[in-house]
Amino acid sequence: MRALILSVSAGGGHKHAALALKDYILKFEPVSEVKILDTIKYINPILNKVLIGGYLNTLKITPSLFGKIYKFTENTGKDDSISSFKNKLTEIMAHKILPAIEKFKPDIIICTHWYPVEMVSILKKKNKLNIPIVCIITDYAPHSFWIYPQVDSYIVSNKDMIEEMVHRGINRNSIFDSGIPVGSDFFDRYNRNDTLKELKLDPNKQVILIMGGSLGMGRISGIYSQIANSTKDIQVIVVAGNNKKLYTKLMSIKKTSNVDTRILGFTKDVNKYMQCSDILITKPGGLTISEALICQIPIVLFSPIPGQEEKNEEFLLKHNLAISIGDGTNCREKIEQLLCSSETLKIMKHNCKKFSKPNCGYNIFNVINDLIKRREIAIMKSEI
């Protein structure tokens, strides 16, 4: 097959889902040709820096503004003034992406971000495109920006999303509860003792893993400073991601920490650290959640981005997959109580296993392959 994956580099989740999906397609059909296109960057690298930079700065400086936009556009649909302006801009962008699609000649188009979903939906609506579209929603609840009748199949992270999407007009038979694709390395099993010994940590002590995504966002330093004062016999691994300022601050706190700590920058070994830890303290990003569920690690949530991550948090709390510590203020006691409750941790681990999607790659590949075959049959019939 020739698969074109359209994504946007807004945070790491959408890109990592695209990379994981590419690997799965090549695993199950090695002769395939798969291309990942960072859509906005392809159209205009300068515009990409402005839009993505503005988006990330909004999340860091005024996340409440993002939340208001999220909720406003969700409640008012696609006909309000903001959405009308966005739709016109997206239509212009959509026509600029068309040459790349025509040049690659894909059998299938897969989107891991809502913006390219809207672009290709516009092209299909205007009969500029006649290629099956698959949309992978990389969160644990839908938003109106993802929903378009031109999409042939939706891949969602959980069953709870299906009824809501049907209510929004999507055909039930086109929604597949296959899960968000995570890297195949998350299915490799690592020995806990070996990993901790590599980090020069004690395998006989409990381990807390603290993460804030690839950008190291949220009140990580504040949370760590509280845990650092704990008198419990615990150890901590903190992943700062690409946030150098955060890394420096964490190293400073570590100097006076009561608990043995390892501070890491960007790492490709998140799977190993999840597997060797007893709890994960993190923001509720869609991909991070999916990875944690695969690793069956109880989750402690902090500082959800208003809107999408709040919805993710609601799902996790509803199904007893996580607890919340809000913005991280006065969180040490709650974290210590969780670590001391072996029964609670056992139940949460069981729930993580129940909601994980270990066959996500294979199931998504089958959805994609089925759409391509149905299109081939339809073309053959039309030529008779």
Secondary structure, 3 states (H helix, E strand, C coil): CEEEEEECCCCCHHHHHHHHHHHHHHHHCCCCEEEEEEHHHHHCHHHHHHHHHHHHHHHHHCHHHHHHHHHHHHHHCCCCHHHHHHHHHHHHHHHHHHHHHHHHCCCEEEECCHHHHHHHHHHHHCCCCCCCEEEECCCCCCCHHHCCCCCCEEECCCCHHHHHHHHCCCCHHHEECCCCCCCHHHHCCCCHHHHHHHCCCCCCCEEEEEECCCCCCCCHHHHHHHHCCCCCCEEEEEECCCCHHHHHHHHHHHCCCCCEEEEECCCCCHHHHHHCCCEEEECCCHHHHHHHHHHCCCEEECCCCCCHHHHHHHHHHHCCCEEECCCCCCCHHHHHHHHHCHHHHHHHHHHHHHHCCCCHHHHHHHHHHHHHHHHHHHHHHHHC
